[in-house]
């Protein structure tokens, strides 16, 4: 399909010192774009998706910046801060980051480790626009990017139109093309990538006024793009899901690629008929963008695709996430920011922790099973692979013998996390699922045990070697007459490594 052209946008005032290439102009002042009303989708409204990528943008700095359009989107819908991986899974670079967002899978699947895309598995894990085209060939799909590798490499030739903006036009050209397509065409799914925030981060650092200026410029461009959506003649008959996200963060001094929490930061700002205005969630992850777009377009998510994302429109309740409001600040840890609330030993209702065999002393935060967050746990000690705990969401349970042993202790680490009693049908099968991440060092052991109707626990899985972050599925043979099952996660060891558990459920086979 040929690329459509349109008249240029009104002249813009250049913003000095923000050039990533030979010529860079800031965005025009956007047309007025108030909050998008969250309304229930009528049966006859046409679902459409717009994804805007702000390379290297930090949510915390968006909140500091003069960014009225982004803040209006936050007020009108969902804001979801989240974090990503670090080495050895992948560095915090644009190649892995955008590949994760666009394909809906983490780097251990799409295999992008750098900005060269060497070894990428895009045939096995294609971009979401390609999946949309495959499922519904009549859909009109469009991708435009200031960073050419996205539209040259990540998005496939199945996408109707892929535009790599000429270098001389940079984000100004990307914005004008997106506006023209939304105004003059009838796209069903659109991806737009803006790059200048990342340039400002590299050149001046995220703590600089220039970074705030770049956010202000990108905000104006987002305003233009959203205004083009709202000005569409058929807008009243359309159901738009608009998502704004980023591939990574930046350090205050400038740059990314490392394992600091600031480099690992990303977010999702989303508005749509299924999203509550002004809502904030902590269970959203990077791959959810692709899954949410496909679900909104009415495309069933095939389990065979192996997506790691799940639609933001369809929250999955989790017992541990209910603890967020009761998390406490650090006690013995010194590397975690003093004001960051991120751990508790008090389990959610129905759960318990058996520390009757637990050793004494050690670091308070990790004495037995703890409930924590990525932001808190990874800062206890960076670069020990805690950043690879990618599939746990929100608040999760962790047994961390390594951190516990950082203060004098007695005995061994021996703690058991005990689930509520789940209903089961005697004589049949049930399926235990949970997200896990296990790093091993002998004599450490992780054991999963199940008991029925208060009987003797029986081991159903044992961990004595490293297990990457993944969802486990265990088929249970329920004894005749049993009506309930309870799961125990027992971690034993000393100054060894750790075990993460999240998303525990027992359902029917």
C-alpha positions in Angstrom: 0.0 0.0 0.0 1.5 3.4 -0.9 2.2 5.9 1.9 -0.3 8.7 1.8 1.0 12.2 2.1 -0.7 15.3 3.4 -0.1 19.0 3.7 2.4 19.8 6.4 1.3 20.9 9.9 1.5 24.6 10.7 5.0 26.0 11.2 6.7 25.2 14.4 9.2 26.9 16.6 12.5 25.0 16.8 13.6 24.0 20.3 17.4 24.4 20.6 19.7 21.7 21.9 17.4 18.8 21.3 18.7 17.4 18.0 19.4 13.7 17.7 20.0 14.0 14.0 21.0 16.8 11.7 17.6 18.5 11.9 15.1 18.3 14.7 12.1 20.5 15.4 9.9 20.3 18.3 6.2 19.7 18.1 3.6 22.3 17.3 1.3 23.4 20.1 -1.4 20.7 20.0 -5.0 21.3 19.2 -7.1 21.2 22.3 -7.5 17.6 23.5 -9.5 17.3 26.7 -9.9 14.0 28.5 -11.4 11.1 26.5 -14.7 10.1 28.1 -14.8 6.5 29.3 -18.0 5.1 27.9 -19.4 1.6 27.6 -18.9 0.2 24.1 -22.1 0.0 22.1 -22.5 -3.1 20.0 -22.3 -1.2 16.8 -19.1 0.8 17.6 -16.0 -0.1 15.6 -13.0 -1.0 17.8 -9.8 0.8 17.0 -6.4 1.0 18.6 -3.7 3.7 18.8 -0.3 2.9 20.5 2.1 5.8 21.0 5.6 5.0 22.1 7.7 7.6 23.9 11.3 6.4 23.7 13.1 6.7 27.1 10.3 8.5 28.9 10.0 8.3 32.7 6.6 8.5 34.2 7.9 10.4 37.2 9.3 13.1 35.0 6.1 13.3 33.0 4.4 14.2 36.2 7.0 16.9 36.8 6.8 18.3 33.2 4.5 20.7 31.5 2.6 17.9 29.9 -1.1 18.7 29.8 -2.1 16.2 27.2 -0.5 13.2 28.8 -1.9 14.2 32.2 -5.4 14.5 30.6 -5.0 11.0 29.3 -4.0 9.9 32.8 -7.0 11.6 34.3 -9.3 10.0 31.7 -8.1 6.4 32.1 -5.5 4.1 33.5 -2.0 4.9 34.7 0.2 1.8 35.4 3.9 2.2 36.4 6.0 -1.0 36.0 9.5 -2.2 35.6 11.4 -4.4 33.2 14.4 -6.8 33.2 18.1 -6.2 33.1 21.1 -8.4 32.1 21.5 -11.3 31.8 18.0 -11.5 30.4 18.6 -8.4 28.3 20.0 -4.9 28.8 17.7 -2.0 29.2 18.0 -0.9 25.5 15.5 0.1 22.9 15.8 -3.1 20.8 14.7 -5.5 23.6 12.3 -2.9 25.0 10.3 -2.2 21.9 10.4 -5.8 20.8 8.8 -6.8 24.1 6.0 -4.1 23.8 5.3 -4.8 20.1 5.4 -8.7 20.3 3.8 -9.2 23.7 6.5 -11.5 24.9 9.6 -11.1 27.1 13.2 -11.2 25.7 13.6 -14.9 26.7 11.1 -15.6 23.9 11.7 -12.9 21.2 15.4 -13.2 21.8 16.3 -9.6 21.1 19.3 -8.7 23.3 20.6 -5.5 21.7 19.8 -2.9 19.0 21.1 -5.1 16.2 18.2 -7.6 16.6 20.6 -10.5 16.0 18.8 -13.8 16.5 15.3 -12.2 16.8 12.5 -14.7 16.7 9.9 -12.5 15.0 8.6 -15.3 12.9 7.7 -17.2 16.0 6.6 -14.1 17.9 5.4 -11.5 15.4 4.3 -8.0 16.1 0.7 -7.3 17.2 -0.2 -5.6 13.9 0.9 -8.7 12.0 -1.2 -10.9 14.3 -4.1 -8.6 13.7 -3.6 -8.8 9.9 -3.3 -12.6 10.0 -6.5 -12.9 12.1 -8.5 -10.2 10.2 -6.9 -9.4 6.9 -9.5 -6.7 6.2 -8.1 -4.5 9.1 -6.1 -1.5 8.1 -2.8 -1.3 10.0 -0.2 1.4 10.1 3.1 1.9 11.8 5.3 5.0 11.7 8.6 5.4 13.7 11.3 7.9 14.2 13.7 5.0 14.9 13.8 3.1 11.7 14.6 -0.4 13.0 11.0 -0.6 14.4 9.3 -0.2 11.1 12.1 -1.8 9.1 12.7 -4.9 11.3 10.2 -5.5 14.1 7.0 -4.9 12.2 6.6 -7.3 9.4 5.7 -6.8 5.7 2.2 -8.0 6.5 1.5 -4.6 8.1 -0.4 -2.5 5.5 1.8 0.6 5.8 5.2 0.9 7.5 6.9 4.3 7.5 10.4 5.0 8.7 10.4 8.7 9.0 13.3 10.4 7.1 16.1 11.5 9.5 15.7 15.2 8.6 12.1 15.2 9.7 12.5 13.2 12.9 9.6 13.4 15.4 8.0 16.3 13.6 7.6 14.1 10.4 6.4 11.1 12.4 3.7 13.2 14.1 2.5 14.8 10.8 2.3 11.4 9.1 0.4 9.9 12.0 -2.0 12.9 12.1 -2.6 12.6 8.4 -3.3 8.9 8.4 -5.8 9.3 11.3 -7.4 12.3 9.7 -7.6 11.3 6.1 -7.6 7.5 6.3 -9.6 4.8 8.1 -7.0 2.8 10.1 -8.0 0.2 12.6 -4.7 -0.1 14.4 -1.9 2.5 14.5 1.6 2.4 16.1 3.5 5.7 16.5 7.1 6.0 17.8 8.6 9.3 19.0 12.3 9.5 19.8 13.3 12.9 21.1 12.8 12.2 24.8 15.4 9.5 24.6 17.8 11.8 22.9 17.5 14.4 25.6 18.1 11.8 28.2 21.3 10.7 26.6 22.6 14.2 26.0 21.5 15.9 29.2 20.2 13.3 31.7 16.7 12.7 33.0 17.2 15.2 35.8 17.8 18.1 33.4 15.5 20.9 32.3 16.2 19.8 28.7 14.6 16.4 29.4 11.5 18.2 30.7 11.5 20.3 27.6 11.6 17.2 25.5 8.7 15.8 27.4 6.8 19.0 26.9 7.5 18.8 23.1 6.4 15.1 22.9 3.3 15.9 25.0 2.3 18.5 22.3 2.8 15.9 19.6 0.7 13.4 21.6 -2.0 16.1 21.8 -1.9 16.5 18.0 -2.3 12.8 17.4 -5.1 12.4 20.0 -6.9 15.4 18.6 -6.8 13.8 15.1 -8.5 10.8 16.6 -11.2 12.9 18.2 -11.8 15.0 15.1 -12.5 12.0 12.9 -16.0 12.3 11.3 -16.8 8.7 12.4 -15.4 9.2 15.9 -18.8 8.8 17.6 -19.2 5.4 16.0 -15.7 4.2 17.0 -14.4 2.7 20.2 -10.8 3.8 20.5 -8.3 2.2 22.9 -5.3 4.7 23.2 -2.2 3.5 24.9 1.0 5.4 25.6 4.1 3.6 26.8 7.9 3.6 26.9 10.7 1.1 26.3 13.0 1.9 29.2 13.9 4.8 31.5 17.0 6.9 32.0 19.5 7.7 34.7 19.6 11.2 36.2 23.0 11.7 34.6 21.9 10.3 31.3 21.9 6.9 29.6 20.4 3.5 30.1 21.3 -0.1 29.5 22.1 -1.0 33.2 20.2 -2.4 36.1 19.2 0.6 38.1 15.5 0.9 38.9 15.4 4.2 37.0 16.7 2.6 33.8 14.2 -0.3 34.3 11.2 1.9 34.5 8.4 1.9 32.1 4.6 2.6 32.2 1.3 2.4 30.5 -1.2 5.3 30.2 -4.4 4.0 28.6 -7.9 5.3 27.8 -10.8 3.3 26.5 -14.3 2.3 27.2 -13.3 -0.5 29.6 -10.9 1.5 31.7 -11.9 3.6 34.7 -11.0 7.3 34.7 -8.1 8.2 37.0 -7.4 4.5 37.9 -3.9 3.3 38.9 -2.7 -0.3 38.7 0.5 -2.1 39.6 -0.2 -5.5 37.9 0.4 -4.3 34.3 3.5 -5.3 32.5 5.2 -4.4 29.2 3.9 -7.2 27.1 0.3 -6.3 28.0 0.3 -3.6 25.3 0.2 -6.1 22.4 -2.3 -8.4 24.2 -4.6 -5.4 25.0 -4.6 -4.2 21.4 -5.5 -7.6 20.0 -8.2 -8.2 22.6 -9.7 -4.8 21.9 -9.8 -5.6 18.1 -11.9 -8.7 18.9 -9.1 -11.1 18.2 -9.0 -14.1 20.5 -5.6 -14.7 22.2 -4.6 -18.1 21.1 -2.7 -19.9 24.0 -0.5 -21.4 21.2 1.0 -17.9 20.6 2.8 -18.1 23.9 2.0 -14.4 24.7 3.2 -13.1 28.1 0.9 -10.2 28.0 -2.7 -10.1 29.1 -5.4 -7.5 28.3 -5.5 -4.6 30.7 -9.3 -4.5 30.1 -9.5 -7.9 31.8 -7.8 -7.7 35.2 -6.9 -11.0 36.9 -7.4 -10.7 40.7 -4.4 -11.9 42.8 -4.4 -12.5 46.6 -1.0 -11.0 47.1 -1.7 -7.7 45.3 -4.3 -6.9 48.0 -1.4 -6.4 50.4 0.0 -3.3 48.6 -1.6 -0.8 51.0 -0.1 -2.6 54.0 3.5 -2.8 52.8 6.2 -1.3 55.1 9.4 0.6 54.6 12.9 -1.0 55.1 14.2 -2.1 58.5 17.6 -3.6 58.1 18.2 -3.1 54.4 20.4 -0.1 53.5 20.3 0.0 49.6 16.5 0.4 49.4 15.2 4.0 49.5 14.1 4.8 53.0 10.7 6.1 51.9 9.8 3.1 49.7 7.1 0.9 51.1 7.7 -2.6 49.8 7.5 -5.6 52.2 5.3 -7.3 54.8 5.3 -10.6 56.6 1.6 -10.5 57.1 -0.1 -12.8 54.5 -3.4 -12.0 52.8 -6.6 -13.5 54.2 -6.7 -17.3 54.0 -2.9 -17.6 53.6 -0.3 -18.3 56.4 3.4 -18.6 56.8 4.8 -21.4 59.0 8.1 -20.3 60.5 8.2 -22.9 63.2 11.5 -24.3 61.8 12.9 -21.0 60.8 16.4 -19.9 62.0 16.9 -16.8 64.1 18.3 -13.4 63.4 19.2 -12.4 59.9 17.8 -9.5 57.9 14.3 -8.6 59.2 12.8 -8.0 55.7 13.6 -11.6 54.6 13.1 -13.6 57.7 10.9 -16.4 56.3 8.5 -15.9 53.3 7.9 -12.2 52.7 5.5 -10.3 50.4 7.2 -7.7 48.4 7.4 -5.8 45.1 10.0 -5.7 42.3 10.9 -2.1 43.1 11.7 -3.1 46.7 13.2 -6.5 46.3 15.6 -5.8 43.3 17.1 -2.8 45.2 18.0 -5.1 48.1 20.9 -6.2 45.9 21.3 -5.4 42.2 22.9 -7.7 39.6 22.1 -11.0 41.3 19.4 -11.8 38.7 16.5 -10.6 40.8 15.7 -8.3 37.8 14.9 -11.5 35.8 11.7 -12.1 37.8 9.7 -10.9 34.9 6.5 -12.9 35.1 5.5 -12.1 38.7 3.2 -9.1 38.9 2.5 -6.5 41.6 3.0 -7.9 45.0 4.6 -11.4 45.1 5.9 -13.8 47.7 9.7 -14.4 48.1 11.9 -16.6 50.2 15.4 -15.1 50.0 18.0 -16.9 52.0 20.8 -14.9 50.4 19.6 -11.5 51.7 18.4 -13.0 55.0 22.0 -14.2 55.7 23.4 -10.7 55.3 23.2 -10.2 59.1 24.2 -12.7 61.7 21.8 -15.6 62.0 21.4 -19.0 63.7 20.0 -22.2 62.2 18.8 -22.5 58.7 16.2 -20.9 56.5 13.1 -23.1 56.7 9.8 -21.4 55.9 6.6 -22.6 54.4 4.0 -20.5 52.6 0.5 -22.1 53.0 -2.4 -21.3 50.7 -6.1 -21.2 51.5 -8.2 -24.3 51.0 -9.3 -24.5 47.3 -12.5 -26.5 46.4 -11.8 -29.7 44.4 -13.9 -32.6 43.3 -13.0 -36.0 44.7 -11.9 -38.7 42.3 -11.2 -36.2 39.5 -8.3 -34.1 38.4 -7.5 -30.5 39.3 -4.8 -28.1 37.9 -2.5 -26.2 40.2 -0.9 -23.1 38.4 1.5 -20.5 39.8 4.2 -18.2 38.6 7.6 -19.1 39.9 11.3 -18.0 39.7 13.9 -20.0 41.4 17.7 -19.5 41.7 19.5 -22.4 43.2 22.6 -23.1 45.3 23.0 -26.4 47.2 21.8 -27.4 49.8 18.9 -25.1 49.1 15.6 -26.8 48.1 12.1 -25.6 47.1 9.3 -28.0 47.5 5.6 -27.8 46.5 3.2 -30.0 48.6 -0.5 -30.5 48.4 -2.8 -31.8 51.2 -6.5 -32.7 50.8 -9.1 -32.1 53.5 -6.4 -31.3 56.1 -4.5 -34.6 55.5 -0.8 -35.2 55.2 0.9 -33.0 52.6 2.3 -34.8 49.5 5.1 -33.5 47.4 4.1 -32.7 43.8 7.2 -30.7 42.6 10.7 -30.2 43.9 13.2 -27.5 42.8 16.9 -28.3 43.1 18.2 -26.4 40.0 17.7 -23.0 38.5 14.2 -22.3 37.0 13.6 -19.2 34.9 10.6 -17.0 35.5 7.6 -19.0 34.2 4.1 -20.2 34.9 4.0 -23.8 36.2 1.1 -26.2 35.7 0.7 -29.3 37.9 -2.0 -31.8 37.3 -3.4 -33.1 40.6 -5.1 -36.5 41.1 -7.7 -35.7 43.7 -8.5 -38.5 46.1 -12.0 -39.9 46.2 -14.2 -38.0 48.5 -11.9 -35.0 48.9 -13.5 -31.6 48.8 -10.6 -29.2 49.4 -6.9 -28.9 48.6 -4.2 -26.7 50.3 -0.8 -25.9 48.8 2.5 -25.5 50.7 5.6 -23.9 49.3 8.5 -24.9 51.5 12.0 -23.3 51.0 14.9 -24.7 53.0 18.6 -23.5 52.8 20.9 -21.0 54.3 23.1 -18.4 52.7 22.0 -19.5 49.3 19.6 -17.9 46.7 15.8 -17.3 46.5 12.4 -18.5 45.3 9.5 -16.4 44.0 5.8 -17.4 44.0 2.9 -15.5 42.6 -0.6 -16.1 41.0 -1.4 -19.3 42.8 -4.7 -21.0 41.7 -6.3 -24.4 41.6 -8.9 -25.0 39.0 -10.5 -27.8 37.1 -8.6 -29.7 34.4 
